[in-house]
């Protein structure tokens, strides 16, 4: 049945099946038969941009394929940021090497990678490709000296057993403290067998993030000054000093602890590392007959502190000189 006959039928009686056939035939009538750019076979395109009879021909047209099966067949189109080619199939972007393996060898098992024997990311020669896990890929990288060029397996094993600080080890091998820590705890070079440090055991000076050493920690715990003054001297935050004094951090260092520590009870008055005002100033404020505003100006303290000191809201440990508010 011709297109004209289908059109005449649809003009008299509406029939969805006939109408769909008419539309399909009219679309096919728009495009002429083409020759595939790759295999030169004739095909009827469904889109004006179709120049290949199938995805296989389209794929090989974008590949520099040679008769030598041992050489690399390089992908000719623009690679991605990692150096690999990509191929579009039904609106999805697929790695060119993965598509080549699927087309020539078979389905790729779940959670496995397609690796290169030739170490050329743009190569899509199926004889150069093999399937392996992420661990297999890393082992292949190490064996071919493509990964961690600064270190070898023997050096990694030495770092794992080295008892020095991470900073000293990093300087010797010209790497970062984070790399040393990663090797010791097992974040890096996981496939190298050896003794690892359990999580949470990288502490003290061996921790790459440590800004203080054991001697400084002991000195901080014995320092009677305020937390803010100590923090300024050591160029760290006040919370760092407070955590050291209360035993929240650097627990493995023996010494006298404050407040929440197990060795001493809570300190009051000037013995408290958080105390900002001396006993002499507190007694002077409580004994003064001036107004709170005048006292605040005289001693350069907030007026709220004056009220708290005069009415025994704070520094209850210091007796004498209190000015209790009288009820009218």
C-alpha positions as CSV (number, residue, x, y, z in Angstrom):
1,X,0.0,0.0,0.0
2,X,1.4,3.4,-1.1
3,X,1.7,6.5,1.1
4,X,-1.0,8.2,-1.1
5,X,-3.4,5.3,-0.5
6,X,-2.9,5.4,3.3
7,X,-3.4,9.1,3.2
8,X,-6.7,8.8,1.3
9,X,-8.0,6.2,3.8
10,X,-7.1,8.4,6.8
11,X,-8.9,11.4,5.2
12,X,-12.3,9.5,5.3
13,X,-12.0,7.7,8.7
14,X,-9.6,8.4,11.5
15,X,-7.5,5.3,12.3
16,X,-4.5,5.7,14.7
17,X,-2.7,2.7,13.3
18,X,-3.0,4.0,9.7
19,X,-2.0,7.5,10.8
20,X,1.2,6.2,12.6
21,X,2.2,4.2,9.5
22,X,1.6,7.3,7.4
23,X,3.8,9.4,9.6
24,X,6.6,6.8,9.6
25,X,6.5,6.4,5.9
26,X,6.6,10.2,5.4
27,X,9.6,10.5,7.6
28,X,11.5,7.7,5.8
29,X,10.6,9.4,2.5
30,X,12.5,12.6,3.7
31,X,15.9,10.8,3.9
32,X,17.7,9.1,1.0
33,X,19.7,6.0,1.2
34,X,23.3,6.7,2.3
35,X,26.6,4.8,2.2
36,X,28.3,4.1,5.5
37,X,31.5,6.1,6.0
38,X,33.2,3.1,7.5
39,X,32.2,0.0,5.6
40,X,30.5,1.7,2.6
41,X,27.3,-0.4,3.0
42,X,24.0,1.2,2.0
43,X,21.6,2.0,4.8
44,X,18.4,4.1,5.3
45,X,19.1,6.7,8.0
46,X,16.4,7.8,10.5
47,X,18.2,11.1,11.1
48,X,20.0,13.5,8.8
49,X,23.1,13.3,11.1
50,X,23.4,9.5,10.8
51,X,26.5,8.6,8.7
52,X,27.1,5.1,9.9
53,X,25.1,1.9,9.5
54,X,25.7,1.0,13.2
55,X,27.6,1.8,16.4
56,X,30.4,-0.6,15.5
57,X,31.2,1.2,12.3
58,X,30.9,4.5,14.1
59,X,33.4,3.3,16.8
60,X,36.0,2.1,14.4
61,X,35.8,5.3,12.4
62,X,36.9,7.2,15.5
63,X,39.8,4.8,16.0
64,X,43.3,4.7,14.3
65,X,43.1,1.0,13.7
66,X,46.0,-0.7,11.9
67,X,46.7,-4.1,10.5
68,X,49.3,-4.8,13.2
69,X,47.4,-6.4,16.0
70,X,50.2,-5.9,18.5
71,X,50.4,-2.2,18.1
72,X,48.2,0.3,20.0
73,X,44.9,1.4,18.3
74,X,44.5,5.0,19.5
75,X,41.3,6.8,19.9
76,X,41.2,9.8,17.6
77,X,38.7,12.0,19.3
78,X,39.2,14.3,22.2
79,X,40.0,12.5,25.5
80,X,38.6,13.4,28.9
81,X,40.5,15.0,31.8
82,X,42.0,11.6,32.8
83,X,43.3,10.9,29.3
84,X,40.8,8.3,28.3
85,X,38.5,8.4,25.2
86,X,34.8,8.2,25.5
87,X,32.1,6.9,23.2
88,X,28.4,7.8,23.1
89,X,25.8,5.1,22.7
90,X,22.0,5.8,23.0
91,X,22.7,9.0,24.9
92,X,25.1,7.4,27.4
93,X,28.8,8.2,27.7
94,X,31.0,5.1,27.9
95,X,34.8,4.7,28.1
96,X,36.1,3.9,24.7
97,X,38.3,1.1,26.0
98,X,35.4,-0.4,27.9
99,X,33.2,-0.3,24.8
100,X,35.9,-1.9,22.8
101,X,36.3,-4.7,25.4
102,X,32.5,-5.3,25.5
103,X,32.2,-5.3,21.7
104,X,35.2,-7.6,21.0
105,X,35.6,-9.8,24.2
106,X,32.4,-9.8,26.2
107,X,30.4,-8.4,29.1
108,X,32.5,-6.7,31.8
109,X,31.7,-8.3,35.3
110,X,30.3,-6.0,37.9
111,X,32.7,-3.9,40.0
112,X,35.6,-4.7,37.8
113,X,37.8,-2.4,35.7
114,X,39.2,-2.6,32.2
115,X,43.0,-2.1,32.4
116,X,45.7,-1.7,29.8
117,X,48.7,-3.9,29.3
118,X,50.3,-1.2,27.3
119,X,49.6,1.6,29.8
120,X,48.3,3.9,27.1
121,X,44.9,5.3,28.1
122,X,43.8,6.1,24.5
123,X,44.4,2.6,23.3
124,X,41.3,0.5,22.4
125,X,43.0,-2.5,21.0
126,X,41.1,-5.5,22.6
127,X,44.4,-7.6,22.8
128,X,45.9,-4.8,25.1
129,X,42.9,-4.8,27.5
130,X,42.2,-7.0,30.5
131,X,39.7,-7.1,33.3
132,X,40.8,-6.8,36.9
133,X,39.8,-5.3,40.3
134,X,41.1,-2.0,41.7
135,X,43.7,-3.9,43.7
136,X,44.9,-5.7,40.5
137,X,45.2,-2.3,38.8
138,X,47.3,-0.9,41.7
139,X,49.6,-3.9,41.7
140,X,50.1,-3.5,38.0
141,X,50.9,0.2,38.5
142,X,53.6,-0.6,41.1
143,X,55.2,-3.4,39.1
144,X,55.5,-1.1,36.1
145,X,56.7,1.8,38.3
146,X,53.9,4.1,37.3
147,X,52.6,4.8,40.8
148,X,54.3,6.5,43.7
149,X,57.6,7.1,41.9
150,X,59.2,8.5,45.0
151,X,58.8,5.3,46.9
152,X,59.5,1.6,46.4
153,X,58.1,-1.4,48.2
154,X,61.3,-1.8,50.3
155,X,61.1,1.9,51.3
156,X,57.4,1.5,52.3
157,X,58.2,-1.5,54.5
158,X,61.0,0.6,56.2
159,X,58.6,3.4,56.8
160,X,56.0,1.0,58.4
161,X,58.5,-0.1,61.0
162,X,60.3,3.2,61.6
163,X,59.7,4.5,65.2
164,X,60.7,8.1,64.5
165,X,58.3,10.9,64.2
166,X,56.4,11.4,61.0
167,X,58.2,14.7,60.4
168,X,61.7,13.1,60.5
169,X,60.7,10.3,58.2
170,X,59.0,12.7,55.7
171,X,62.2,14.8,55.5
172,X,64.4,11.8,54.9
173,X,62.3,10.5,52.0
174,X,61.2,13.9,50.7
175,X,57.5,13.2,51.1
176,X,54.7,14.8,53.2
177,X,53.8,13.9,56.8
178,X,50.4,12.9,55.6
179,X,51.9,10.3,53.2
180,X,53.9,8.8,56.1
181,X,50.8,8.7,58.3
182,X,48.8,7.1,55.5
183,X,51.4,4.3,55.1
184,X,51.6,3.6,58.8
185,X,47.8,3.4,59.4
186,X,47.1,1.5,56.1
187,X,45.3,4.2,54.0
188,X,48.1,4.0,51.4
189,X,49.9,0.9,50.0
190,X,47.2,-1.4,51.5
191,X,48.5,-4.4,49.5
192,X,51.9,-4.3,51.1
193,X,52.0,-6.8,54.0
194,X,53.4,-5.6,57.3
195,X,52.6,-4.3,60.7
196,X,50.2,-1.4,60.7
197,X,49.3,1.1,63.4
198,X,45.7,0.6,64.6
199,X,43.3,3.5,64.1
200,X,43.6,6.1,66.9
201,X,47.2,5.0,67.8
202,X,48.9,7.8,65.8
203,X,49.1,10.2,68.6
204,X,51.4,12.8,70.1
205,X,54.3,14.0,68.0
206,X,53.8,11.2,65.5
207,X,50.5,12.7,64.5
208,X,51.1,14.7,61.3
209,X,48.6,17.4,62.6
210,X,50.4,17.8,65.9
211,X,51.6,21.4,66.6
212,X,53.1,20.7,70.0
213,X,55.6,18.1,71.5
214,X,55.6,16.2,74.8
215,X,57.8,18.8,76.6
216,X,55.5,21.6,75.6
217,X,52.4,19.7,76.8
218,X,54.0,19.1,80.2
219,X,54.9,22.7,80.5
220,X,51.4,23.8,79.6
221,X,49.9,21.6,82.2
222,X,52.1,23.0,84.9
223,X,51.6,26.6,83.7
224,X,49.5,28.7,86.2
225,X,48.7,31.5,83.8
226,X,45.4,32.0,82.1
227,X,44.5,29.9,79.1
228,X,44.4,32.9,76.7
229,X,48.0,33.9,77.7
230,X,49.3,30.4,77.3
231,X,47.6,30.0,73.9
232,X,49.2,33.2,72.6
233,X,52.7,32.0,73.7
234,X,52.4,28.7,71.8
235,X,50.4,30.1,68.9
236,X,47.5,27.7,69.3
237,X,43.8,28.1,70.1
238,X,42.4,28.4,73.6
239,X,40.5,25.2,73.2
240,X,43.7,23.3,72.5
241,X,45.2,24.5,75.8
242,X,41.9,23.7,77.6
243,X,41.8,20.2,76.2
244,X,45.4,19.6,77.2
245,X,44.8,20.8,80.8
246,X,41.7,18.8,81.2
247,X,43.1,15.6,79.6
248,X,40.8,15.5,76.6
249,X,43.9,15.4,74.4
250,X,47.5,14.1,74.9
251,X,46.1,11.5,77.3
252,X,49.2,9.4,77.0
253,X,51.4,12.2,78.5
254,X,51.5,11.8,82.3
255,X,51.0,15.0,84.3
256,X,48.7,17.1,86.5
257,X,45.2,17.6,85.0
258,X,42.6,20.2,85.7
259,X,38.8,20.2,86.2
260,X,37.6,17.0,84.4
261,X,40.9,15.2,84.9
262,X,41.4,12.3,87.2
263,X,44.5,13.6,89.1
264,X,43.3,16.8,90.7
265,X,39.9,18.3,91.7
266,X,38.5,21.5,90.3
267,X,40.6,24.6,90.9
268,X,39.1,27.8,92.1
269,X,40.3,31.4,92.1
270,X,43.7,32.2,90.7
271,X,44.6,28.5,90.6
272,X,41.9,28.0,87.9
273,X,43.6,28.3,84.5
274,X,40.5,30.2,83.2
275,X,40.6,32.8,85.9
276,X,41.0,36.4,84.5
277,X,40.9,38.5,87.7
278,X,43.3,38.4,90.6
279,X,42.3,38.0,94.2
280,X,43.5,41.6,94.9
281,X,41.3,43.0,92.2
282,X,38.2,41.1,93.5
283,X,38.7,42.4,97.0
284,X,39.2,45.9,95.8
285,X,36.0,45.8,93.7
286,X,34.0,44.4,96.7
287,X,35.5,47.0,99.1
288,X,34.9,50.0,96.9
289,X,32.1,52.4,97.7
290,X,32.0,53.8,94.1
291,X,29.2,53.1,91.7
292,X,29.5,50.0,89.4
293,X,30.1,52.2,86.4
294,X,33.0,54.1,88.1
295,X,34.5,50.8,89.2
296,X,34.3,49.3,85.7
297,X,36.1,52.4,84.3
298,X,38.7,52.4,87.0
299,X,39.7,48.7,86.7
300,X,38.9,48.4,82.9
301,X,36.5,45.5,83.3
302,X,32.9,45.0,82.1
303,X,30.2,46.4,84.4
304,X,28.5,43.0,84.4
305,X,31.7,41.5,86.1
306,X,31.5,44.2,88.7
307,X,27.9,43.2,89.6
308,X,28.8,39.5,89.7
309,X,31.8,40.2,92.0
310,X,30.0,42.6,94.3
311,X,27.0,40.4,94.8
312,X,28.8,37.1,95.2
313,X,27.6,35.6,91.9
314,X,31.2,34.5,91.2
315,X,34.5,34.0,93.1
316,X,32.6,32.7,96.1
317,X,35.8,31.1,97.3
318,X,37.2,34.5,98.2
319,X,35.9,35.7,101.5
320,X,35.6,39.3,102.7
321,X,34.7,42.7,101.2
322,X,31.4,41.5,99.6
323,X,28.7,44.1,99.0
324,X,25.4,42.3,99.3
325,X,22.4,44.0,97.7
326,X,19.9,45.1,100.4
327,X,16.2,44.7,100.0
328,X,14.2,48.0,100.1
